[in-house]
Amino acid sequence: MNRTSIRRRITAIAVVAVGVVLLIASLLVIAIQRNQLTSNIDTTLIQRADDVAAFIATADPIPPVLAGSSEEGFAQLTDNSGRVISSTPNLEGEQAPVIEYEPGSGLLLRNVDGLEVDDDVFRVLSRPVETTSGGAVLHVGTTFDVVAESVLVLTGTLSVAIPAVLVVVGVLVWWLVGRTLRPVEAIRSEVATIGKSDLHRRVPQPPHEDEIGRLARTMNEMLERVEEAMVRQQRFVADASHELRSPLARLRAEIEVRLLGTDSDERDELESLLEEVVGLQRMVEDLLDLARADSAHDLRRSEPVDLDDLVFREAENLKMDSGVLIDVAGVSAAQVQGDPLQLTRAIRNLCDNARRHAKAKVTITLGERSGRAILTVGDDGPGIPPEQADSVFERFGRLDGSRSRAGGGTGLGLAITREIIEAHDGTVHIDPDRRPGALFVVSLPLA
């Protein structure tokens, strides 16, 4: 199932879609975690600032060193001009405020790095407070690295988990789509092998009446209609041909009788009519052969056939009926499995076609190659243009130029030949490199 197949496209779309969703979800989770951890730190800082503010509001005098440990962060009290009044031990000796604060700014929460306390990033709360000596500014901070580390761990976990999830999703979708499309592939493979000779076959019908089940049912209904139409067509051709045989035979007999007792003035006209009637009889017989081939593509007889014997026999008949040279020097023994009557008809059609278009010589070869019998029938006539090489095997196929049905053919002989050869699991084609003339190449499996 272009291959880029539907299975690949659906899997790729599913993986990309899930990947985008997971990426967005991961970014949201990281942002939520960061905000939640930051909010927790801010709550802790506010609580600690309230505790320190409550202490210094009643302390008189304010001790130069505030109680606190480095694990808790730091605290620093400055007056409104920025002079340090008091601080925790880890900021002892620091004469400048840890962070600038504009009086009247209210409560501020900011991230600061490069402090004397540590190289870590700190979350710092700054707020105005009241002391026994008047207004002051309190700075309370704690390390922010715990948030960064937590986000980093989460990001690393997600960077491993997301690809793993995408692999699982890809494998699962690939399997599910393959299982879903398996009936479609079964339908396609069956239809691909159904030819005009086996329209009785049907595609497998899935057990469920879903879209694929309806597709299979519709396909089978279509095959049934095509089969019925083909049967009607074959019946019409066969019936029409049978009905035409008797009147044509009577007409031919009457013309031949008239020819026996006519004078020279009418003879040319009667001979021309007889030639047309004979051509019509030949066409009717060809139509009957095609109808038989269409209705029974399977071989009626199948036995070992010495193809070289058939070739020599038809070559002898050709020598008696034509004034061209028949070269069979390249014919060697080859045995195939098939119907001798049908194979004889196929060889005769090829030889008749070559005789009609040859200028002086018809060349026939037969040999074995790679487990197949290779028969070639060539002439030195005007040849067949490469672009028309396929049309000669069509029913009533006409060629432009000098190689046409003017030579007396019905336009059905090569079509019958192809039907017979294909019924024997063989192929027939025109060698595109043959110049001058045309070379028909038949390949049949050896017995």
Secondary structure, 3 states (H helix, E strand, C coil): CCCCCHHHHHHHHHHHHHHHHHHHHHHHHHHHHHHHHHHHHHHHHHHHHHHHHHHHHHCCCCCCECCCCHHHCEEEEECCCCCEEEECHHHCCCCCCCCCCCCCCCCEEEEECCCCCCCCCEEEEEEEEEECCEEEEEEEEEECHHHHHHHHHHHHHHHHHHHHHHHHHHHHHHHHHHHHHHHHHHHHHHHHHCCHHHCCCCCCCCCCCCHHHHHHHHHHHHHHHHHHHHHHHHHHHHHHHHHHHHHHHHHHHHHHHHHHCCCHHHHHHHHHHHHHHHHHHHHHHHHHHHHHHHHCCCCCCCEEEEHHHHHHHHHHHHHHHCCCEEEEEEECCCEEEECHHHHHHHHHHHHHHHHHHCCCEEEEEEEEECCEEEEEEEECCCCCCHHHCCHHHCCCCCCCCCCCHHHCCCCCHHHHHHHHHHHCCCEEEECCCCCCCCEEEEEEEEC
